[in-house]
């Protein structure tokens, strides 16, 4: 199975350099690698000193580079849906848009990049795909889109409602209102199937995140928020790269001061993510450009691992006497930003601007929430059996 490494982090921390260096090192180690530029910039062109296009091409033996062609991806999908609307647009007097009139909504490119990634994985041409994502504040919401949209599609046109389309004439006569045309159900099925592929790809144990940060108090706070959001959506952090660490033995007092700040940042990150490997890239005399210099950068951090099994939704369940505890690691989460409520069989967790709905296991659906607490970066939700539905054994 293809290994996927998503590289994100903080603005200006050197994400693209680390992503390119990772891909170069993997290719030189003999892994057939694709570097997918998905951040919407041409930084990869500058770092590799080549012109990267929408068509994959090899920059060195074993390393292919490709850019996400956002406009082409969006136009293809938009024109497909517009073609399915066809006659309906004419009835209401709406002229179809020409390709030249189509503009890509903000944020759409980040999601469309996942479709390109899915096609690359499906091609089975690569052992490793390194994805140069935008900064975490953009990347995390984009990674959450497949799961969220899949839920909306299922609510609007669930499978049982699609199955009823054969009875559309009868239902229309009884209800007195027109039923959706076949293209609505066909589109819903197509979208739902594609979203499931993307959701499974993002959630796969072979997909992990390499988080790139820089030293400093502000950067550390941003790293905490990024770690919290990634954990909420169940993404496993492969490692953390601290880029731009000064020399502690420098004769320059300013350099030594920056080195002390970097040491404090590293210590804080180790405490925040104690089981996640951390690597440091020193302050370099010049920006690394080209595959040779990028290979030197990669020497400062480890190779991409094989990936591993991950728990569903990132949570575990433990028993405490008659109680059941749902444990969800949320490192870096501020208690004041956390909100929790239950909605039917789902647990709704909100952290700042991020929200996720986690479907409860069958045992917890028959329980009531007794309380919850956040301690040592772990959310603990206490459940007790609901007397109204829990089957008790007779004495």
Secondary structure, 3 states (H helix, E strand, C coil): CCEEEEEEECCCCCHHHHHHHHHHHHHHCCCCEEEEECCCCCHHHHHHCCCCCCCCEEEECCEEEEECCHHHHHHHHHHHHHHHHCHHHHHCCCCCCCHHHCCCCCCHHHHHHHHHHHHHHHHCCCCEEEEECCCHHHHHHHHHHHHHHHHHHHHHCCHHHHHHHHHHHHHHHHHCCCCCCHHHHHHHHHHHHHHHHHHHHHHCCCEEEEEEEECCHHHHHHHHHHHHHHHHCCCCEEEEEEEEECCCCCCCHHHHHHHHHHHHHHHHHHHHCCCCEEEEEECCCCCCCHHHHHHHHHCCCCCCCCCCCCCHHHEEEEEECCEEEEEEECCCCCHHHEEEEEECCEEEEEECCEEEEEECCHHHHCEEEEEEEEECCEEEEEEEECCCCCCCCCC
